[in-house]
Amino acid sequence: MTSPSVAPCRVAEIDSWTDEADVVVVGFGAAGTAAAYEAASANASVLVLERTSASGGAAAMSDGMIYLGGGTATQRGAGFEDSVENMTAFLTAACGPAPDEAKIAAYCAGTVEHHDWLVARGVQFAATFRPDGGGTSPLDGEGLMYTGGENAYPFDELVPPAPRAHVVQGGRPGGAALMTVLTQAALDAGARPSYDTSTERLVVDDGGRVCGVIVSRYGEGFAIRARTGVVLTAGGFINNPEMVEQYAPVLHLTGLRLGTEGDDGRGIRMAQGAGARVKRMDAVECALPFNAPRGLVHGILVNRLGQRFVNEDTYMGRIGQRALVAQGAEVYLIVDEAHYAPNWLGVPAAWVCATAAELSAEIGLPDRALVETLDYFNQHAAQGVDPLFHKRPPALTPLTPPLAAFDLRADKFPYAPFTLGGLHTLPSGEVLDVDGEPIAGLYAAGRTTSGVAAQGYCSGLSLGDSTFFGRRAGLSAAGAKP
């Protein structure tokens, strides 16, 4: 089925405006609430258009981890030191190749202020630490977590590790608690919501400036004028099969999608219709939640050739991305009896054998491949080293038969992906055209854009850069300096 047209409407075609505001925000999720709050606080009249009957978006479904650092009050309260320089170095290495260095620099420089802004709005964090988190779902009361492999190779050799995922308190899921607070903050600041309102097209004037939107509400279409700017915060495109096929076909390997029905790429396509440039549309994040209970990290992950491809003690999102993109989602977790337990999702081992040779044959791996992989791993693990992937003690231990294998192929185990690519924006929120120039009157933030992450990710970055750059986009659209 062909997607509806996103070609912009010319202002000369508008007979009348049904509504108007200085700033029109499309989408009332994490980025949209932040944009609406800042625009309203800058004395702009703000109208927020939300296609569903409530605010929240994908953010409300999340675990509520926000990636912040540089020495926040929460980090200091939990006894951790961090710096803007260390955070910048880590994100530059972890979010590449070729990350958006301008956005990383802005985000890291403003991360302590952003933490305090969230707290001032009513977001609660706890100055506690969960050492075995690894990006898996937190519980209320757990404050800081490592969610990017900061304490694993190669990043632990780059800068001193510091946990930066700040878990929102106030109930589970934390994302729902976060969105309750941010929604109320935006409303209290004066933003006016219009629910059950689907934005269909942008309106542009004769000079190409975006000056409004065409929307549909309860089957009726009408035009809304934006006097100073439109801010697109309408989510990603994980639930648009045509866009996935065009830009990120690797996602067809797994049926699970992290997102809402609203993550259909419409905001991206509307901007493209007005000449916008996109960036990193092939980039995806994919969690592979194999690493709980934490004892399973003692095992080794092998591909269809029976070879290891990653250090198992790193962030599950980094492992998932490599498993999906580089290994075609054909991987297996090999553990021994001492460290075996059913996965936290209730998934048991698929095979149990007395020897590596028997296990290899049961799985269907190449003859002796797993035997040689295990022999090499065990020989060095006994000496406390991992020459190939630098897995660290205490997770680095020899594996002693009998052995078990979890089937982590995509048709047997949940891979949890979402898109990272989107509109190419400046750190201040302006959407760039195909020539790299800002499109007048058009701003964007959140998963509608290509944010801090490029080909790498850390849990909490979506909520972090959505709220941070949402604030900046809202200020820019209101004519204030971010």
VOTI-371759 format. One line per field, with one value per residue (C-alpha): residue number from 1; residue in three letters; x negated, y negated, z negated. Coordinates in Angstrom, 1 decimal, m for minus. Layout:
i = c(NUM | ...)
aa = c(ALA | ...)
X = c(X | ...)
Y = c(Y | ...)
Z = c(Z | ...)
END
This chain:
i = c(1 | 2 | 3 | 4 | 5 | 6 | 7 | 8 | 9 | 10 | 11 | 12 | 13 | 14 | 15 | 16 | 17 | 18 | 19 | 20 | 21 | 22 | 23 | 24 | 25 | 26 | 27 | 28 | 29 | 30 | 31 | 32 | 33 | 34 | 35 | 36 | 37 | 38 | 39 | 40 | 41 | 42 | 43 | 44 | 45 | 46 | 47 | 48 | 49 | 50 | 51 | 52 | 53 | 54 | 55 | 56 | 57 | 58 | 59 | 60 | 61 | 62 | 63 | 64 | 65 | 66 | 67 | 68 | 69 | 70 | 71 | 72 | 73 | 74 | 75 | 76 | 77 | 78 | 79 | 80 | 81 | 82 | 83 | 84 | 85 | 86 | 87 | 88 | 89 | 90 | 91 | 92 | 93 | 94 | 95 | 96 | 97 | 98 | 99 | 100 | 101 | 102 | 103 | 104 | 105 | 106 | 107 | 108 | 109 | 110 | 111 | 112 | 113 | 114 | 115 | 116 | 117 | 118 | 119 | 120 | 121 | 122 | 123 | 124 | 125 | 126 | 127 | 128 | 129 | 130 | 131 | 132 | 133 | 134 | 135 | 136 | 137 | 138 | 139 | 140 | 141 | 142 | 143 | 144 | 145 | 146 | 147 | 148 | 149 | 150 | 151 | 152 | 153 | 154 | 155 | 156 | 157 | 158 | 159 | 160 | 161 | 162 | 163 | 164 | 165 | 166 | 167 | 168 | 169 | 170 | 171 | 172 | 173 | 174 | 175 | 176 | 177 | 178 | 179 | 180 | 181 | 182 | 183 | 184 | 185 | 186 | 187 | 188 | 189 | 190 | 191 | 192 | 193 | 194 | 195 | 196 | 197 | 198 | 199 | 200 | 201 | 202 | 203 | 204 | 205 | 206 | 207 | 208 | 209 | 210 | 211 | 212 | 213 | 214 | 215 | 216 | 217 | 218 | 219 | 220 | 221 | 222 | 223 | 224 | 225 | 226 | 227 | 228 | 229 | 230 | 231 | 232 | 233 | 234 | 235 | 236 | 237 | 238 | 239 | 240 | 241 | 242 | 243 | 244 | 245 | 246 | 247 | 248 | 249 | 250 | 251 | 252 | 253 | 254 | 255 | 256 | 257 | 258 | 259 | 260 | 261 | 262 | 263 | 264 | 265 | 266 | 267 | 268 | 269 | 270 | 271 | 272 | 273 | 274 | 275 | 276 | 277 | 278 | 279 | 280 | 281 | 282 | 283 | 284 | 285 | 286 | 287 | 288 | 289 | 290 | 291 | 292 | 293 | 294 | 295 | 296 | 297 | 298 | 299 | 300 | 301 | 302 | 303 | 304 | 305 | 306 | 307 | 308 | 309 | 310 | 311 | 312 | 313 | 314 | 315 | 316 | 317 | 318 | 319 | 320 | 321 | 322 | 323 | 324 | 325 | 326 | 327 | 328 | 329 | 330 | 331 | 332 | 333 | 334 | 335 | 336 | 337 | 338 | 339 | 340 | 341 | 342 | 343 | 344 | 345 | 346 | 347 | 348 | 349 | 350 | 351 | 352 | 353 | 354 | 355 | 356 | 357 | 358 | 359 | 360 | 361 | 362 | 363 | 364 | 365 | 366 | 367 | 368 | 369 | 370 | 371 | 372 | 373 | 374 | 375 | 376 | 377 | 378 | 379 | 380 | 381 | 382 | 383 | 384 | 385 | 386 | 387 | 388 | 389 | 390 | 391 | 392 | 393 | 394 | 395 | 396 | 397 | 398 | 399 | 400 | 401 | 402 | 403 | 404 | 405 | 406 | 407 | 408 | 409 | 410 | 411 | 412 | 413 | 414 | 415 | 416 | 417 | 418 | 419 | 420 | 421 | 422 | 423 | 424 | 425 | 426 | 427 | 428 | 429 | 430 | 431 | 432 | 433 | 434 | 435 | 436 | 437 | 438 | 439 | 440 | 441 | 442 | 443 | 444 | 445 | 446 | 447 | 448 | 449 | 450 | 451 | 452 | 453 | 454 | 455 | 456 | 457 | 458 | 459 | 460 | 461 | 462 | 463 | 464 | 465 | 466 | 467 | 468 | 469 | 470 | 471 | 472 | 473 | 474 | 475 | 476 | 477 | 478 | 479 | 480 | 481 | 482)
aa = c(MET | THR | SER | PRO | SER | VAL | ALA | PRO | CYS | ARG | VAL | ALA | GLU | ILE | ASP | SER | TRP | THR | ASP | GLU | ALA | ASP | VAL | VAL | VAL | VAL | GLY | PHE | GLY | ALA | ALA | GLY | THR | ALA | ALA | ALA | TYR | GLU | ALA | ALA | SER | ALA | ASN | ALA | SER | VAL | LEU | VAL | LEU | GLU | ARG | THR | SER | ALA | SER | GLY | GLY | ALA | ALA | ALA | MET | SER | ASP | GLY | MET | ILE | TYR | LEU | GLY | GLY | GLY | THR | ALA | THR | GLN | ARG | GLY | ALA | GLY | PHE | GLU | ASP | SER | VAL | GLU | ASN | MET | THR | ALA | PHE | LEU | THR | ALA | ALA | CYS | GLY | PRO | ALA | PRO | ASP | GLU | ALA | LYS | ILE | ALA | ALA | TYR | CYS | ALA | GLY | THR | VAL | GLU | HIS | HIS | ASP | TRP | LEU | VAL | ALA | ARG | GLY | VAL | GLN | PHE | ALA | ALA | THR | PHE | ARG | PRO | ASP | GLY | GLY | GLY | THR | SER | PRO | LEU | ASP | GLY | GLU | GLY | LEU | MET | TYR | THR | GLY | GLY | GLU | ASN | ALA | TYR | PRO | PHE | ASP | GLU | LEU | VAL | PRO | PRO | ALA | PRO | ARG | ALA | HIS | VAL | VAL | GLN | GLY | GLY | ARG | PRO | GLY | GLY | ALA | ALA | LEU | MET | THR | VAL | LEU | THR | GLN | ALA | ALA | LEU | ASP | ALA | GLY | ALA | ARG | PRO | SER | TYR | ASP | THR | SER | THR | GLU | ARG | LEU | VAL | VAL | ASP | ASP | GLY | GLY | ARG | VAL | CYS | GLY | VAL | ILE | VAL | SER | ARG | TYR | GLY | GLU | GLY | PHE | ALA | ILE | ARG | ALA | ARG | THR | GLY | VAL | VAL | LEU | THR | ALA | GLY | GLY | PHE | ILE | ASN | ASN | PRO | GLU | MET | VAL | GLU | GLN | TYR | ALA | PRO | VAL | LEU | HIS | LEU | THR | GLY | LEU | ARG | LEU | GLY | THR | GLU | GLY | ASP | ASP | GLY | ARG | GLY | ILE | ARG | MET | ALA | GLN | GLY | ALA | GLY | ALA | ARG | VAL | LYS | ARG | MET | ASP | ALA | VAL | GLU | CYS | ALA | LEU | PRO | PHE | ASN | ALA | PRO | ARG | GLY | LEU | VAL | HIS | GLY | ILE | LEU | VAL | ASN | ARG | LEU | GLY | GLN | ARG | PHE | VAL | ASN | GLU | ASP | THR | TYR | MET | GLY | ARG | ILE | GLY | GLN | ARG | ALA | LEU | VAL | ALA | GLN | GLY | ALA | GLU | VAL | TYR | LEU | ILE | VAL | ASP | GLU | ALA | HIS | TYR | ALA | PRO | ASN | TRP | LEU | GLY | VAL | PRO | ALA | ALA | TRP | VAL | CYS | ALA | THR | ALA | ALA | GLU | LEU | SER | ALA | GLU | ILE | GLY | LEU | PRO | ASP | ARG | ALA | LEU | VAL | GLU | THR | LEU | ASP | TYR | PHE | ASN | GLN | HIS | ALA | ALA | GLN | GLY | VAL | ASP | PRO | LEU | PHE | HIS | LYS | ARG | PRO | PRO | ALA | LEU | THR | PRO | LEU | THR | PRO | PRO | LEU | ALA | ALA | PHE | ASP | LEU | ARG | ALA | ASP | LYS | PHE | PRO | TYR | ALA | PRO | PHE | THR | LEU | GLY | GLY | LEU | HIS | THR | LEU | PRO | SER | GLY | GLU | VAL | LEU | ASP | VAL | ASP | GLY | GLU | PRO | ILE | ALA | GLY | LEU | TYR | ALA | ALA | GLY | ARG | THR | THR | SER | GLY | VAL | ALA | ALA | GLN | GLY | TYR | CYS | SER | GLY | LEU | SER | LEU | GLY | ASP | SER | THR | PHE | PHE | GLY | ARG | ARG | ALA | GLY | LEU | SER | ALA | ALA | GLY | ALA | LYS | PRO)
X = c(0.0 | m1.4 | m1.9 | 0.2 | m1.4 | m3.7 | m4.2 | m4.0 | m0.9 | m1.4 | m0.2 | 1.8 | 3.9 | 5.0 | 8.5 | 8.4 | 6.5 | 8.5 | 6.0 | 2.6 | m0.2 | m3.7 | m5.2 | m3.5 | m5.0 | m4.2 | m4.3 | m3.9 | m6.6 | m9.9 | m11.2 | m7.8 | m7.2 | m10.7 | m10.3 | m6.8 | m8.0 | m11.0 | m9.0 | m6.2 | m8.7 | m10.2 | m6.8 | m5.7 | m2.2 | m2.5 | m0.2 | m1.1 | 0.4 | 0.6 | 2.1 | 3.2 | 5.4 | 2.6 | m1.0 | m3.9 | m4.8 | m7.5 | m9.2 | m6.3 | m6.9 | m10.6 | m12.5 | m13.1 | m16.9 | m18.4 | m22.0 | m23.6 | m27.1 | m29.9 | m29.6 | m25.9 | m24.6 | m23.3 | m26.7 | m28.4 | m25.9 | m26.6 | m30.3 | m31.3 | m33.5 | m33.0 | m33.9 | m32.7 | m35.9 | m35.6 | m32.0 | m32.8 | m35.7 | m33.5 | m30.5 | m32.7 | m34.2 | m31.0 | m28.6 | m30.6 | m31.9 | m31.7 | m29.4 | m27.9 | m30.7 | m28.9 | m25.9 | m28.1 | m30.0 | m26.8 | m25.2 | m28.2 | m28.8 | m25.2 | m24.6 | m24.9 | m22.6 | m20.2 | m20.2 | m19.4 | m16.7 | m15.0 | m15.2 | m13.7 | m10.8 | m10.1 | m12.0 | m13.4 | m16.7 | m18.3 | m22.0 | m22.4 | m24.3 | m23.4 | m26.7 | m25.2 | m22.7 | m24.2 | m21.1 | m18.5 | m15.2 | m15.8 | m13.7 | m12.5 | m15.1 | m18.0 | m19.7 | m22.8 | m23.8 | m26.4 | m24.5 | m27.1 | m30.0 | m31.8 | m33.4 | m34.3 | m36.9 | m37.8 | m36.2 | m37.6 | m41.0 | m40.0 | m38.8 | m37.9 | m34.5 | m31.6 | m27.9 | m25.8 | m22.3 | m20.1 | m17.0 | m13.9 | m12.1 | m8.4 | m7.3 | m7.8 | m8.1 | m10.2 | m9.4 | m5.8 | m6.8 | m9.1 | m6.3 | m3.8 | m6.2 | m7.3 | m3.7 | m2.6 | m5.6 | m4.7 | m1.1 | m1.9 | m4.2 | m1.3 | m1.5 | 1.9 | 2.4 | 4.6 | 5.1 | 6.3 | 4.8 | 2.8 | 0.4 | 0.4 | m1.6 | m3.7 | m2.6 | m5.2 | m5.1 | m6.4 | m9.9 | m10.0 | m9.5 | m7.5 | m4.5 | m2.0 | m0.7 | 2.3 | 3.9 | 6.7 | 8.9 | 11.9 | 11.9 | 11.9 | 8.9 | 7.9 | 4.9 | 3.0 | 0.7 | m2.8 | m3.9 | m7.5 | m8.2 | m7.1 | m9.0 | m8.8 | m9.1 | m7.0 | m9.3 | m11.3 | m10.3 | m10.6 | m6.9 | m7.0 | m7.7 | m8.4 | m11.0 | m12.6 | m12.9 | m14.5 | m16.9 | m17.4 | m16.5 | m18.5 | m15.5 | m13.6 | m15.6 | m13.5 | m9.8 | m9.9 | m9.8 | m10.5 | m8.2 | m4.6 | m2.3 | m3.3 | m6.8 | m5.8 | m8.3 | m5.7 | m7.5 | m10.7 | m8.8 | m7.0 | m10.3 | m11.8 | m8.8 | m9.9 | m13.5 | m15.1 | m18.2 | m18.3 | m21.3 | m22.3 | m19.0 | m20.6 | m21.6 | m19.8 | m20.1 | m19.2 | m19.2 | m20.0 | m18.8 | m20.8 | m22.8 | m20.5 | m21.0 | m24.5 | m26.2 | m25.4 | m28.0 | m30.6 | m29.6 | m30.8 | m28.8 | m29.5 | m28.3 | m27.2 | m30.8 | m31.3 | m33.6 | m33.4 | m32.7 | m32.5 | m33.4 | m30.4 | m30.7 | m30.0 | m26.6 | m23.8 | m22.9 | m26.4 | m26.2 | m22.8 | m23.7 | m26.8 | m24.8 | m22.0 | m24.0 | m27.3 | m26.2 | m22.8 | m21.2 | m22.6 | m24.3 | m24.5 | m25.4 | m27.6 | m27.7 | m28.8 | m26.8 | m28.4 | m27.0 | m23.8 | m20.4 | m17.3 | m17.4 | m15.5 | m12.9 | m12.2 | m14.1 | m15.9 | m18.9 | m18.1 | m20.8 | m22.8 | m25.7 | m28.6 | m31.2 | m31.9 | m32.1 | m28.6 | m27.2 | m28.7 | m27.1 | m23.7 | m23.7 | m24.9 | m28.1 | m31.1 | m33.1 | m35.5 | m34.9 | m33.3 | m35.9 | m38.8 | m37.0 | m36.5 | m40.0 | m41.6 | m39.2 | m39.7 | m43.5 | m43.8 | m40.9 | m42.7 | m45.5 | m43.0 | m43.4 | m41.3 | m43.6 | m40.9 | m38.1 | m39.5 | m36.7 | m37.6 | m37.5 | m35.4 | m33.3 | m36.3 | m36.5 | m37.1 | m34.0 | m34.0 | m31.7 | m28.9 | m27.8 | m24.6 | m23.7 | m21.0 | m19.6 | m19.9 | m18.8 | m16.2 | m13.4 | m14.1 | m15.0 | m13.8 | m16.0 | m14.7 | m15.5 | m14.7 | m15.9 | m18.5 | m18.5 | m16.4 | m16.5 | m19.9 | m19.6 | m22.0 | m22.4 | m20.1 | m17.3 | m17.2 | m16.4 | m18.9 | m18.0 | m19.8 | m22.3 | m23.1 | m21.2 | m18.6 | m15.0 | m13.3 | m10.7 | m11.4 | m12.9 | m13.1 | m14.3 | m14.1 | m14.0 | m12.7 | m16.3 | m19.7 | m20.9 | m24.0 | m24.2 | m25.3 | m26.2 | m26.6 | m24.3 | m24.0 | m20.7 | m19.3 | m20.6 | m17.2 | m15.6 | m18.7 | m19.1 | m15.4 | m14.8 | m18.0 | m17.7 | m14.0 | m14.6 | m16.9 | m14.5 | m11.7 | m13.8 | m15.0 | m11.4 | m10.3 | m13.1 | m15.1 | m18.8 | m19.3)
Y = c(0.0 | m3.4 | m5.9 | m9.1 | m12.1 | m14.2 | m17.0 | m20.3 | m22.5 | m26.0 | m28.8 | m30.2 | m27.0 | m27.8 | m29.4 | m29.9 | m28.9 | m26.9 | m27.5 | m29.2 | m29.6 | m31.0 | m27.4 | m24.3 | m21.1 | m17.8 | m14.9 | m15.0 | m12.5 | m13.1 | m15.6 | m17.2 | m17.9 | m19.4 | m21.6 | m22.7 | m23.6 | m25.7 | m27.5 | m28.4 | m29.5 | m31.8 | m33.5 | m31.9 | m30.6 | m26.8 | m24.3 | m20.6 | m18.2 | m14.6 | m11.8 | m9.7 | m10.6 | m11.1 | m12.3 | m9.9 | m8.2 | m5.6 | m7.3 | m6.3 | m2.6 | m2.8 | m1.8 | m5.4 | m5.5 | m8.9 | m9.0 | m11.9 | m12.5 | m14.9 | m14.9 | m15.2 | m15.6 | m12.0 | m10.7 | m12.6 | m11.4 | m7.8 | m8.4 | m8.5 | m11.1 | m12.0 | m14.9 | m16.5 | m15.5 | m11.9 | m11.7 | m13.4 | m10.9 | m7.9 | m9.0 | m9.9 | m6.4 | m4.6 | m6.3 | m6.0 | m5.5 | m9.1 | m10.3 | m13.7 | m15.4 | m18.8 | m17.2 | m15.1 | m18.3 | m20.2 | m17.4 | m16.7 | m20.4 | m20.8 | m17.4 | m18.6 | m21.6 | m19.2 | m16.9 | m19.8 | m21.0 | m17.6 | m17.6 | m21.1 | m20.0 | m17.2 | m14.2 | m12.1 | m10.2 | m8.0 | m8.3 | m4.5 | m2.2 | 1.2 | 2.8 | 5.7 | 3.7 | 3.9 | 2.2 | 4.7 | 3.5 | 1.6 | 1.7 | m1.4 | m2.5 | m1.6 | m4.8 | m4.6 | m1.9 | m1.1 | m0.9 | m1.5 | 0.8 | m2.0 | 0.6 | 3.1 | 3.2 | 1.1 | m1.8 | m1.0 | m1.7 | m5.0 | m6.9 | m5.9 | m4.2 | m6.1 | m4.9 | m7.5 | m5.9 | m7.7 | m5.7 | m7.8 | m7.0 | m7.0 | m3.6 | m1.2 | m1.7 | m4.7 | m6.2 | m6.6 | m8.4 | m10.7 | m11.5 | m12.3 | m14.9 | m16.4 | m16.6 | m18.4 | m20.8 | m21.6 | m22.2 | m24.3 | m26.4 | m27.2 | m24.7 | m23.8 | m20.2 | m19.0 | m15.2 | m12.8 | m15.1 | m13.6 | m15.9 | m15.1 | m17.8 | m20.9 | m24.3 | m26.5 | m30.0 | m31.2 | m31.6 | m28.0 | m28.9 | m26.4 | m28.4 | m25.8 | m22.3 | m20.4 | m18.1 | m15.6 | m15.3 | m12.9 | m12.7 | m16.4 | m18.1 | m21.7 | m24.1 | m25.4 | m28.3 | m28.5 | m32.1 | m31.4 | m27.7 | m24.0 | m21.5 | m17.9 | m15.4 | m12.6 | m9.5 | m7.3 | m4.9 | m1.4 | m0.7 | m1.9 | 1.3 | m0.7 | m2.9 | 0.1 | 1.8 | m1.2 | m2.3 | 0.5 | 3.9 | 5.7 | 5.2 | 7.8 | 10.4 | 9.9 | 9.4 | 7.4 | 3.6 | 1.2 | m1.7 | m2.7 | m2.9 | m6.5 | m5.6 | m5.4 | m8.0 | m10.5 | m13.4 | m12.5 | m12.1 | m15.4 | m17.2 | m15.4 | m16.6 | m20.1 | m19.4 | m18.2 | m16.1 | m12.8 | m11.2 | m7.7 | m6.2 | m2.7 | m3.0 | m0.8 | 0.2 | 3.7 | 5.0 | 8.8 | 9.4 | 12.5 | 11.2 | 11.8 | 13.5 | 12.0 | 15.3 | 16.1 | 13.5 | 16.1 | 18.0 | 17.3 | 16.1 | 17.8 | 17.3 | 19.8 | 20.7 | 21.5 | 18.5 | 15.7 | 12.2 | 9.9 | 9.6 | 11.0 | 8.6 | 5.5 | 3.7 | 5.9 | 3.3 | 3.3 | 7.1 | 7.1 | 4.7 | 6.8 | 10.0 | 8.5 | 6.5 | 8.4 | 11.9 | 12.0 | 12.8 | 16.3 | 16.6 | 19.0 | 18.6 | 21.4 | 21.8 | 24.5 | 26.1 | 23.8 | 20.7 | 22.1 | 20.6 | 19.9 | 16.5 | 13.8 | 13.9 | 17.5 | 18.9 | 22.2 | 23.8 | 25.5 | 28.1 | 29.8 | 32.1 | 33.8 | 32.5 | 29.5 | 31.9 | 33.3 | 29.8 | 28.6 | 31.5 | 30.9 | 27.2 | 28.0 | 25.9 | 26.7 | 29.8 | 29.1 | 25.3 | 25.0 | 27.4 | 25.3 | 22.1 | 23.4 | 24.9 | 21.5 | 19.6 | 21.9 | 22.0 | 18.3 | 17.8 | 20.0 | 17.5 | 14.6 | 13.2 | 13.0 | 12.1 | 11.9 | 9.8 | 8.7 | 10.0 | 9.1 | 11.1 | 12.0 | 12.8 | 14.5 | 18.1 | 21.4 | 23.3 | 26.9 | 29.6 | 30.5 | 27.6 | 26.0 | 23.7 | 21.0 | 20.6 | 16.8 | 16.9 | 14.2 | 16.7 | 18.2 | 15.3 | 11.7 | 9.1 | 5.6 | 3.0 | m0.6 | m3.1 | m5.8 | m7.7 | m10.7 | m14.3 | m16.0 | m18.8 | m21.3 | m21.1 | m24.0 | m22.1 | m23.6 | m21.1 | m21.2 | m20.9 | m18.8 | m21.6 | m21.8 | m25.0 | m25.5 | m25.3 | m28.4 | m27.7 | m24.0 | m22.4 | m18.8 | m16.6 | m13.1 | m10.0 | m12.0 | m13.2 | m11.6 | m12.4 | m11.8 | m8.1 | m7.1 | m3.5 | m3.0 | m3.5 | m3.5 | m2.8 | m6.1 | m8.2 | m8.3 | m10.0 | m12.0 | m13.6 | m13.7 | m15.9 | m17.9 | m18.7 | m19.0 | m21.9 | m23.5 | m23.0 | m24.6 | m27.6 | m28.1 | m27.8 | m30.5 | m32.8 | m32.4 | m31.4 | m27.8)
Z = c(0.0 | 1.0 | m1.8 | m1.7 | m0.1 | m2.3 | 0.3 | m1.4 | m1.0 | 0.4 | m1.8 | 1.2 | 1.1 | m2.5 | m2.6 | m6.4 | m9.5 | m12.0 | m14.8 | m15.2 | m17.7 | m17.7 | m17.9 | m16.8 | m18.2 | m16.4 | m18.9 | m22.7 | m23.8 | m25.5 | m22.9 | m22.4 | m26.1 | m26.4 | m23.3 | m24.4 | m27.9 | m26.7 | m23.9 | m26.4 | m29.0 | m26.4 | m26.2 | m22.9 | m22.5 | m22.0 | m20.5 | m20.7 | m18.2 | m19.4 | m17.2 | m20.2 | m23.1 | m25.6 | m25.8 | m26.3 | m23.0 | m23.0 | m26.0 | m28.3 | m27.5 | m28.3 | m31.4 | m32.2 | m31.9 | m31.0 | m30.0 | m31.9 | m33.2 | m33.6 | m37.4 | m38.1 | m41.7 | m41.4 | m40.4 | m43.2 | m45.7 | m44.8 | m45.1 | m41.5 | m39.8 | m36.2 | m33.9 | m30.7 | m29.0 | m30.0 | m28.9 | m25.6 | m24.9 | m25.7 | m23.6 | m20.7 | m20.7 | m21.6 | m19.2 | m16.0 | m13.5 | m12.5 | m15.3 | m15.3 | m17.2 | m17.4 | m19.1 | m21.4 | m22.4 | m23.1 | m25.0 | m27.2 | m27.9 | m29.0 | m30.7 | m34.3 | m33.7 | m31.9 | m34.9 | m37.2 | m34.8 | m34.9 | m38.7 | m38.9 | m36.7 | m39.3 | m37.9 | m40.7 | m40.6 | m43.3 | m44.3 | m44.4 | m42.1 | m40.5 | m39.6 | m37.6 | m35.6 | m32.1 | m30.5 | m31.8 | m33.2 | m36.5 | m39.6 | m41.4 | m43.9 | m41.6 | m40.6 | m38.4 | m35.9 | m33.3 | m30.1 | m27.4 | m28.1 | m30.0 | m32.3 | m29.6 | m26.8 | m24.9 | m26.8 | m30.2 | m28.7 | m27.2 | m30.3 | m33.9 | m33.8 | m35.3 | m35.4 | m33.5 | m33.1 | m35.6 | m36.4 | m36.8 | m40.2 | m40.9 | m39.7 | m36.9 | m34.0 | m34.7 | m31.3 | m32.3 | m35.5 | m33.5 | m31.0 | m33.7 | m35.1 | m31.8 | m30.5 | m33.5 | m33.3 | m29.7 | m30.5 | m33.6 | m31.4 | m29.1 | m26.3 | m24.8 | m23.7 | m20.8 | m21.2 | m18.5 | m16.0 | m13.2 | m11.3 | m7.6 | m5.8 | m6.3 | m4.9 | m3.2 | m1.9 | 1.4 | 0.0 | m1.2 | m4.9 | m7.0 | m8.3 | m9.4 | m9.1 | m7.7 | m10.3 | m10.6 | m13.6 | m13.8 | m10.0 | m9.4 | m7.8 | m8.6 | m8.6 | m11.6 | m11.4 | m13.1 | m13.4 | m14.3 | m13.8 | m13.6 | m15.8 | m14.6 | m17.5 | m15.9 | m16.6 | m14.3 | m11.5 | m13.0 | m12.2 | m8.6 | m6.5 | m3.4 | m5.1 | m6.8 | m3.5 | m1.9 | m4.7 | m7.3 | m5.7 | m8.4 | m10.7 | m8.6 | m10.4 | m13.6 | m14.1 | m17.3 | m17.1 | m19.9 | m19.4 | m19.0 | m16.0 | m15.8 | m14.9 | m11.3 | m9.9 | m9.0 | m10.6 | m8.6 | m5.4 | m5.8 | m6.3 | m3.3 | m1.3 | m2.1 | m1.0 | m4.3 | m4.4 | m6.3 | m8.1 | m9.2 | m8.1 | m8.1 | m11.8 | m14.2 | m17.9 | m18.9 | m22.5 | m22.9 | m26.5 | m27.2 | m30.2 | m33.1 | m35.4 | m35.3 | m35.7 | m32.0 | m31.1 | m32.0 | m28.9 | m25.3 | m22.4 | m19.1 | m15.5 | m13.0 | m12.4 | m16.0 | m16.6 | m19.1 | m17.9 | m20.9 | m24.6 | m26.4 | m29.4 | m27.5 | m27.0 | m25.7 | m23.1 | m21.7 | m21.5 | m20.0 | m17.3 | m16.4 | m16.5 | m14.2 | m11.8 | m11.5 | m12.3 | m10.7 | m14.1 | m14.1 | m17.4 | m20.4 | m24.0 | m25.4 | m29.2 | m31.7 | m34.5 | m37.1 | m35.5 | m34.0 | m34.8 | m32.7 | m31.1 | m32.9 | m30.1 | m31.0 | m28.1 | m28.9 | m27.2 | m23.9 | m24.1 | m26.9 | m26.2 | m28.0 | m25.6 | m23.3 | m20.3 | m21.1 | m21.6 | m18.3 | m16.5 | m18.2 | m17.2 | m13.7 | m13.8 | m11.5 | m12.6 | m15.5 | m15.3 | m18.7 | m20.2 | m19.0 | m20.1 | m23.6 | m23.9 | m23.0 | m25.3 | m28.2 | m27.9 | m28.2 | m30.6 | m33.1 | m33.0 | m33.4 | m29.9 | m26.7 | m23.9 | m21.2 | m22.9 | m26.3 | m28.5 | m32.1 | m35.4 | m37.3 | m34.2 | m32.6 | m33.7 | m31.9 | m30.8 | m32.1 | m30.7 | m30.8 | m28.6 | m27.6 | m24.7 | m24.4 | m20.9 | m20.3 | m16.6 | m15.8 | m15.3 | m18.7 | m20.9 | m21.2 | m19.4 | m20.4 | m17.7 | m16.9 | m14.4 | m15.1 | m11.8 | m10.9 | m9.9 | m9.8 | m12.4 | m14.0 | m17.7 | m18.0 | m16.3 | m12.8 | m10.1 | m7.2 | m3.6 | m1.0 | m0.5 | m4.2 | m4.9 | m7.5 | m6.4 | m7.7 | m10.3 | m10.7 | m13.7 | m15.0 | m17.9 | m19.2 | m17.1 | m14.2 | m13.9 | m13.8 | m17.4 | m19.5 | m18.5 | m15.0 | m14.7 | m18.4 | m21.4 | m25.2 | m27.0 | m28.1 | m25.2 | m23.5 | m26.5 | m27.1 | m23.7 | m23.1 | m26.1 | m25.8 | m22.1 | m22.4 | m24.7 | m22.2 | m19.3 | m21.3 | m22.2 | m18.6 | m17.3 | m19.8 | m18.5 | m21.7 | m22.0 | m23.1)
END
